[in-house]
Amino acid sequence: MEGAFNNSMPSPFSYTFTPGISSANVTDPVTNTWMDTRIWSKLPQPLIDRVIAFLPPPAFFRARCVCKRWYSLLFSSNFLELYIQISPRRHWFLFFKHKSLKSYICGNNSSTTRGSGGQTSTANIFEGYLFDPYDIAWYRISFPLVPSGFSPAAASGGLICWVSDEAGAKSIILCNPLIGSLTQLPPTLRPRLFPSTGFKAGPSSIDVAIAGDDLISPYAVKNLSTESFHIDAGGFYSLWGTTSSLPRLCSLESGQMVCVDDRFYCMNYNPFSVLVYEIAENSWCKIQAPMRRFLRSPSLVESMDKLILVAAVEKSKLNVPKSLRLWSLQACGTTWVEIERMPQQLYQQFEELEAGHGFDCVGHGKFIAIIIRGSDRALLFDICRKAWQWIPPCPYMNHGGEDVNGLHGFAYEPTVTTPVTGLLDQLTVPFQSFSGFIG
């Protein structure tokens, strides 16, 4: 299913922040032997396919306009197998708008269409913003097939996990926005309000955990239980049949969990600690957070297969300067080691912009994005180069407008194929309302 990338519809990618090229570095293509068409036209097709498989997604979809064969690569099983084997991993970020509490996590845009009888209908089309931290580039992407009443909750393996907003048993959709694929999971068994969601999609398995915010009455919730979903290529599956109890008196904030080494992690509040869900053992444990009495806006992120805790530290009574620090959880699973502090001058600038509203963090690969709540300002930290920089504002957002209330980010790995969703074909049923969005 190609979805938004057919001939009758424009590419969902929009481009900006293209790196500038000095005229002194531009080479005349006519005199450059490397661009000689007599050389390129004689390249064997398998070699050309390997070159195309290395292209980043926006360039790949532009290349599909060259000829019929390149256009058909998205439907070629041989090419997709090659793509899975050699295409480099891209540690990008996907952001959605915070609009209001009523819209829950993700804001959506309204698209009005006029029918043949002159009647108008309004469909909600979700919009996201892809950020490439390597080239510092923004791309806009739409989700026309996602029904209204869903919010993005987690991302893994090129898939976005959407969870229904309505209180009760949760409906879940897995979406690959690059190819327009949409797959539904069976609904959860227990009624919940805004649970925390853990999601891991590997090459041959899918794991989902829905935890907390159990509805104990129409007007009250309590963090009591976890439901887990698993399916793998070996034929084993568990459709929310495995449940476990959360630690007593836990206070986890509704939102996404972080997955590291087959464990889901989330923050526990009052006092601060880290809750750990062992996927294989279906059990929870608790880890003490560092400097827990002095933390502000703590966030857990995954970076280079390690769990990182990012938080502001305020120890004014001890005459220690305020700072933003990063800790890494060691292999023993109980010890934290401080690995970085934001430079004091930069922190003073950050603190002035943040103004006590707090911040959220998301990590991917060697990058960590720190997003100021209630705004579109964000910092990018390169954990390998120990480099900090402000992320340029997204040009597709109405900066300072009333419809913008900050950004909500996910670690996203863009890919043109996610064959693991084929495991769900025998388990899923289509939404009855899809025809209203496709037509």
N, C-alpha and C positions, 0 to 999 in steps of 0.2 A: 504494500500500500504506500503510495507516494505522497498522498495528502496534499500539502500546500505547494509541492514542487512539480506541478504538472504544467503543460503548455498554456493552459487558459488562465493561470494565476501567476502574479509576479513573485519573484523570490522574496521570502520573508526577511532577508538580511538587508539592512541599510548600513552604510559605511561612513566612517568619519575618523578623524585623527590619523590620517595616512601620513607616515613619516615623510618629512620634507626631503627632497633630493636636490643637492647642489648642482647647478648647471656644469660645474667643473668636473663632476663625476659621471655625467651622462655620456654614454658612448653611442656614436652614430650606428644604428642597427645595420645600415647598408654596408659599412666598412668593417663591422665586427664579424669575424669568421665564425664565432661561436653561434651566431644566429643565422648562418647560411642555411637556407631551406633545403639545399641539396643534401646536407648532412642530416637534418631532422626528419626529412621525409623518408629516409632509408632506415630509420631506427626500427628494430623489431617490435611488434605490437606488445609482447609481454614486458619488454623494458619500459615502453610508454605507460603501460598499466601500473607498473611499480612507481613511476614518477608521479602519476596522478594520485596514487594511494597515499603519497606523502603530503599532498596539498592540505592546507587547513580548510575546514568546511566552507567558508565563504568563497575561497578560490575554487574549490571543487565544484560548487554549484554554478559558478560563472563558467567554468570549463565545459560544463555539460551543454552549453549553448553552441559549442564549436561544430559538432557534427552529430549525426544520429547514433553512431556507435558510442561516443562518449556520453551521450544522453542516456543510453540504455545501460550504462555500467551499474547504475543503482539497482537494476533488476537482474544482474548477472551474478549467479551463485559463485562462479569461479573468482570474479573480481572481489566480491564481498569476503570470501575466504582469505584472499590475499590481503585485503584491507585489514582484517582482524589480526593477521600475522605480523604485518610490518608497519602499519600506520602508527606514528608516534603518539604517545599520550599527551594530551594538552590540558594543563591545569588552569582552566578558566573559571570564571565566576558568573553566576546568573542571579540577577537582582529583580525584585518585584517592588512595586510601590506599596508602602503603608498609606492607606487613605483615611480610614476611620475605624473605630471599634465595631461599627455596624457591618463594615465589609470584612471584618475579621483580620486576616493577614494580608490578603492580596487585593489591590484595587483593580477594577476592570473598566474597560472602555466600552461605550455603547456604539453599536453600528446599526443604522437605520436602513432598511431595505423597503422598496416599493413593489408590491405585487402587481399582477396583470390587471386586477380590478381596481387599481388605484389605492388600495389599502396599504398602510405602512405597518411594519413590524420591527421591533427592536430586539437585537440579539446582543448578548454580552460577550465580548471578545477579550480574552485575557492577553496582556502584553507584558513581555519581559525584556530585560536588557542584559545582553551578554557582554562581559568585559574580558578582554585578552590582556593579561598583565605583562606579557612578553613585549608586545608591540604597543601597549597602552592605547588600545583601540576599543571603541564601543560599537555594538551591533544591536539593532532592534529586532525582536522576533515575536511572532504572534502565536496564540494557541486557539485557533478558531473552533476546534472540535471539543474543547473542554466545556462541559455544561456549566451553567451558572450554579452557584451554591457550593462550589468547591474551592479549596485554597491549597497552594503548594505547601507541603509539609517537610519534604526531604528530597535528596537527590543522590544517585549513585549509578555508576556504570553507564552514563549517558541517558538515564531515565529520570523523569521527575515524578515523584509520588504526590498525588493530589488526594486530599481527604475531605469528605463532606462536612459542611459547616453545621448542619442541623443537628440538634441534640438527639441522641439515640444511638442505635447501632450505626457504625461508621461504614460508609461506602468508600472504596479506594480505587483510584485509577492510576495506572502507570503510563507515562506518555514520553515518547521520543519526539521532541518538537522539530527536529531536522527533517524527518521523513514522514511526519504526520501520523505516526502509529499511536494507537490508543488501546489499552488492555485493561479490563476490569477484574479486580479480585473479588472473591466472595465477601459479603459484608461481615463485619465483626459480630460477635455474639452478645456482648454486653453493651448496654447503653452508656454513652459517655458524652461529655460536653466538649472540652478542648484538650484532648489528651496529648501527651508527648509521643512522637513518632520516631522510631528507629528503622532505617531502611538500608539494606545492603544487596546490591545486584552484582553478582559475579559472572564469569563466563558460562557457568553451568548450574547456578543456583540463585534463589531469591529468598531473602529473609526479611520479615517485617515484624516489628514489635510495637504494640499500642499500649501505652501505660498511663495510669492515673486518670483523674477527673471522672471517676465512676459516679454515675447518677444514682444516688441513694433515695431520692425523691424528686418530684418535678421541680423542686426549688433548691436542692442542695446537692453538692458534689463532695467526694472524698477520695483521696489517693489510696486505693485499696489493691488493685490487681493489674496484671499484665496479660495480654493475649498475644500469642505469637503465631506467625504464618511461615511455613517453609515448604519449598519445593525444589527438587534437584533433578539432574539428568539421570541419576541412578534409579529413578522411579519412586523415591520416597517423598511423601508430602504430608503435611499436617495443616489442616484448614481451620486455624484458630482453635484447635482442640487442646492445645497446650497452654495452660494458664499457671501463673505463679503470683504469690503475694508480694507486694512492695514492702520494704522495711517499715516498721512501725514509726508513726509520727513523722514521716518524710514529707517534705514540702517542695516538690519539684515544679519548676515553672513550666507551663504549657509551651511546647515547641519541639524542635527537632533534637534528636540525640546525635552523638558523634560516634562513628564506628572505627575502632582500631583493633587489629588482631582478633577478630571474631568476638568482640565485646562492644556493647553499646554503653556510652557514658553520658551522664547528664548532671547538671548542677542541682544540689539540694540547698535549700535556704533555711535560715534561722535555726541553728547557725550554719555557716557555709561548710559544705562537704561535697564529695563527688560520689554519685551513685553509679554502680557498675552492674550491668546485666550480662551474665554469661550466656551466650546464645545456645551453645551446645548443652550446657547443664540446666538451662532454664531456671536460673537462680540469681538473686541480687546480693550485693555486698556494698559496704560503704568505705570510702577512703577519706581520711582527714585532709582538708585543704591547707596549703601553706599560709601562714599569717592571717588566719581566717577572721580574726577580730578586727583587722584593719583593711579588709578588701572592699572595693566598690566596683559594681558592674562586672563581676567575674564571668568569663566566657570560656568554654572548652572548644578547642579546635583540633583538627587532625592536620599534621604537617610532617611530610616525609616519613609516614608510618609511625609517628609518635604522637602521644597525647600532650597537648600544650594548654596550659591555663594562662589566660591573659586577664589582667585586672589592674585597676588603679589601686595604689596603696596610699593610705592617709594615716600618718602617725605624727600629727602635729604636736601632740602633747609630749612626744619624746624628742622634739626638735629635729626630726628627720624630714628632709624635703619630700613633698609629694611627688609621686612618680607613677609611671605605667610600666609594669614588669611582666615578664614571661617566664614561666616555669615549665620544665619538662618532667613527665612522670618516668621514673627509671624502670628498668626491666623487672625489678623485684615487685613492682605494682603498688608500693606503699610510700615511696620516698620521692620527693620533689626536689629538683635542682634548678636554681635560677639561671637562665641562659641569656637574658638580655634585659636592658632597661632603655626606655625611650630617652634620648638626649634631653637634658633639662630645659634647654631653650625651646626645643620643639614641643615638649610637654606643656610649657606655659602657654604657647600658642594654641595647642590642642585643648587645654583646659578652658581657655577663654571662649573658644567656639562651642565647646561642649556645654558650658554653663550649668553643670549639675544635672543635665538631662539623662546622662548615662550613655553607654555605647554598646554595640553588639559586634561580634567578631566572627569571621569565617576563614578557615584555612584550607589551602589546596596546594599540594606539592611543596615548593619552597616559599610560597607566598602566604601571607596573612593579611586580610583586609579588616580594618577597624572602622566601623561605620558609626557616626554620631547619630544618636536617636533624634528623630524629629527634623532631620535635615538630609541633604544629599551629599554632604561632605564626608570624605573617607580617606584614610591613610592606608598605604600599602607598604608592608615590611617584607623585605627579601631576607629570609633567615640564613641563606648561604653567604650573601654578600654583606650582611649586617647593614643594609641600606634602607632608609625611610624616604618616602616621597608621598606627596598629596596626589590622589587620583583626580584627573581632570573631570569636571562635572559632565554627567551624561547629557549630550545635546538633544536627546529625545524627550526630556522631561521639562515640565513647566516650572523652572526654578523660581522658588519663592511664591508660587501660586497656592491657592487655597486647597487644591486637590492633591498636594504633595505633603505627606507627613512622614518622610523618611523612606529608607530602603530596607528591604529584608533580603538577605543574601544566602546563596547556597554554593557549595563547591560543585562545579559542573564540568564534566568531561564530554565535549561534543563528539559525537560519532554518528556515522551514517548507517550503522547497523547494530541492532541489539537482539541477536538471535535467541537470547535466553527467554524472551517473552513468549516464544513458541511453546514453552513448557506449560503455559497457562491456557492454551487454546481449548483444551478439553474441560477446563474448569469454569470458563467464563461465559457470560450471557451478555448480549448487547443491550445498551440502554435503549429504552423505548423512545426517548426524546431525541435521539441522535439525528433523525431525519430533519428535524427543525433547524439544525445547525449546518447541515451539509448542503441543503438545497439552495 
